[in-house]
Amino acid sequence: MPTRRWRDLSERNRRLIVLGSVVEGLLKIAALADLRRRPAVQIRGSKWVWATVVVLVNSVGGAPLAYFLFGRRQPDRSTLSPG
């Protein structure tokens, strides 16, 4: 089976690959920024484990989305300051 090269792909497929890569990158940046600013008590699990998974797993956005959906705890409303 011959290997497909970038130049063999249609223009549409090339654009979809680039768009997917950009979305993946933006999700990873957002997840890492949130991990950095969020206190450890508001994270389910270890911050360094989440950071490692977000950075190393190529998941078409799955790892950052998993962090946003399952890795964060909601802050306790009683400890939040008003305003």
Rosetta constraint file for C-alpha pairs under 8 A:
AtomPair CA 4 CA 8 HARMONIC 6.10 0.50
AtomPair CA 4 CA 9 HARMONIC 7.48 0.50
AtomPair CA 5 CA 9 HARMONIC 6.92 0.50
AtomPair CA 6 CA 14 HARMONIC 7.50 0.50
AtomPair CA 9 CA 13 HARMONIC 6.09 0.50
AtomPair CA 9 CA 14 HARMONIC 6.32 0.50
AtomPair CA 10 CA 14 HARMONIC 6.30 0.50
AtomPair CA 11 CA 15 HARMONIC 6.24 0.50
AtomPair CA 12 CA 16 HARMONIC 6.23 0.50
AtomPair CA 13 CA 17 HARMONIC 6.19 0.50
AtomPair CA 14 CA 18 HARMONIC 6.27 0.50
AtomPair CA 15 CA 19 HARMONIC 5.99 0.50
AtomPair CA 16 CA 20 HARMONIC 5.99 0.50
AtomPair CA 17 CA 21 HARMONIC 6.17 0.50
AtomPair CA 18 CA 22 HARMONIC 6.24 0.50
AtomPair CA 19 CA 23 HARMONIC 6.20 0.50
AtomPair CA 20 CA 24 HARMONIC 6.07 0.50
AtomPair CA 20 CA 60 HARMONIC 6.95 0.50
AtomPair CA 21 CA 25 HARMONIC 6.11 0.50
AtomPair CA 21 CA 60 HARMONIC 7.74 0.50
AtomPair CA 22 CA 26 HARMONIC 6.16 0.50
AtomPair CA 23 CA 27 HARMONIC 6.14 0.50
AtomPair CA 23 CA 61 HARMONIC 7.32 0.50
AtomPair CA 24 CA 28 HARMONIC 6.20 0.50
AtomPair CA 24 CA 60 HARMONIC 5.78 0.50
AtomPair CA 24 CA 61 HARMONIC 4.94 0.50
AtomPair CA 25 CA 29 HARMONIC 6.20 0.50
AtomPair CA 26 CA 30 HARMONIC 6.13 0.50
AtomPair CA 27 CA 31 HARMONIC 6.10 0.50
AtomPair CA 27 CA 61 HARMONIC 6.40 0.50
AtomPair CA 27 CA 64 HARMONIC 5.86 0.50
AtomPair CA 27 CA 65 HARMONIC 7.50 0.50
AtomPair CA 28 CA 32 HARMONIC 6.09 0.50
AtomPair CA 28 CA 54 HARMONIC 6.15 0.50
AtomPair CA 28 CA 55 HARMONIC 6.80 0.50
AtomPair CA 28 CA 61 HARMONIC 7.57 0.50
AtomPair CA 28 CA 64 HARMONIC 5.66 0.50
AtomPair CA 29 CA 33 HARMONIC 6.06 0.50
AtomPair CA 30 CA 34 HARMONIC 6.13 0.50
AtomPair CA 31 CA 35 HARMONIC 6.10 0.50
AtomPair CA 31 CA 54 HARMONIC 7.42 0.50
AtomPair CA 31 CA 64 HARMONIC 5.66 0.50
AtomPair CA 31 CA 67 HARMONIC 7.08 0.50
AtomPair CA 31 CA 68 HARMONIC 7.11 0.50
AtomPair CA 32 CA 36 HARMONIC 6.15 0.50
AtomPair CA 32 CA 51 HARMONIC 6.40 0.50
AtomPair CA 32 CA 54 HARMONIC 7.54 0.50
AtomPair CA 33 CA 37 HARMONIC 6.42 0.50
AtomPair CA 34 CA 38 HARMONIC 5.87 0.50
AtomPair CA 35 CA 47 HARMONIC 6.64 0.50
AtomPair CA 35 CA 51 HARMONIC 7.33 0.50
AtomPair CA 38 CA 42 HARMONIC 6.62 0.50
AtomPair CA 38 CA 43 HARMONIC 7.57 0.50
AtomPair CA 39 CA 43 HARMONIC 7.21 0.50
AtomPair CA 40 CA 46 HARMONIC 7.54 0.50
AtomPair CA 40 CA 47 HARMONIC 6.65 0.50
AtomPair CA 41 CA 73 HARMONIC 7.96 0.50
AtomPair CA 42 CA 72 HARMONIC 5.90 0.50
AtomPair CA 42 CA 73 HARMONIC 4.75 0.50
AtomPair CA 42 CA 74 HARMONIC 6.70 0.50
AtomPair CA 42 CA 75 HARMONIC 6.42 0.50
AtomPair CA 43 CA 47 HARMONIC 6.94 0.50
AtomPair CA 43 CA 71 HARMONIC 5.66 0.50
AtomPair CA 43 CA 72 HARMONIC 4.62 0.50
AtomPair CA 43 CA 73 HARMONIC 5.54 0.50
AtomPair CA 44 CA 70 HARMONIC 7.48 0.50
AtomPair CA 44 CA 71 HARMONIC 4.90 0.50
AtomPair CA 44 CA 72 HARMONIC 5.82 0.50
AtomPair CA 44 CA 73 HARMONIC 6.41 0.50
AtomPair CA 45 CA 49 HARMONIC 7.47 0.50
AtomPair CA 45 CA 50 HARMONIC 7.58 0.50
AtomPair CA 45 CA 71 HARMONIC 7.15 0.50
AtomPair CA 46 CA 50 HARMONIC 6.41 0.50
AtomPair CA 47 CA 51 HARMONIC 6.12 0.50
AtomPair CA 48 CA 52 HARMONIC 6.03 0.50
AtomPair CA 49 CA 53 HARMONIC 6.19 0.50
AtomPair CA 50 CA 54 HARMONIC 6.04 0.50
AtomPair CA 50 CA 67 HARMONIC 7.05 0.50
AtomPair CA 50 CA 71 HARMONIC 7.72 0.50
AtomPair CA 51 CA 55 HARMONIC 6.09 0.50
AtomPair CA 52 CA 56 HARMONIC 5.87 0.50
AtomPair CA 53 CA 57 HARMONIC 5.48 0.50
AtomPair CA 53 CA 63 HARMONIC 6.61 0.50
AtomPair CA 54 CA 63 HARMONIC 5.29 0.50
AtomPair CA 54 CA 64 HARMONIC 5.56 0.50
AtomPair CA 54 CA 67 HARMONIC 7.89 0.50
AtomPair CA 57 CA 63 HARMONIC 6.68 0.50
AtomPair CA 58 CA 63 HARMONIC 7.79 0.50
AtomPair CA 59 CA 63 HARMONIC 6.05 0.50
AtomPair CA 61 CA 65 HARMONIC 6.08 0.50
AtomPair CA 62 CA 66 HARMONIC 5.92 0.50
AtomPair CA 63 CA 67 HARMONIC 6.31 0.50
AtomPair CA 64 CA 68 HARMONIC 6.36 0.50
AtomPair CA 65 CA 69 HARMONIC 6.06 0.50
AtomPair CA 66 CA 70 HARMONIC 5.60 0.50
AtomPair CA 66 CA 71 HARMONIC 6.79 0.50
AtomPair CA 67 CA 71 HARMONIC 4.33 0.50
AtomPair CA 67 CA 72 HARMONIC 6.66 0.50
AtomPair CA 68 CA 72 HARMONIC 6.19 0.50
AtomPair CA 75 CA 79 HARMONIC 7.85 0.50
AtomPair CA 75 CA 80 HARMONIC 7.66 0.50
AtomPair CA 76 CA 80 HARMONIC 6.93 0.50
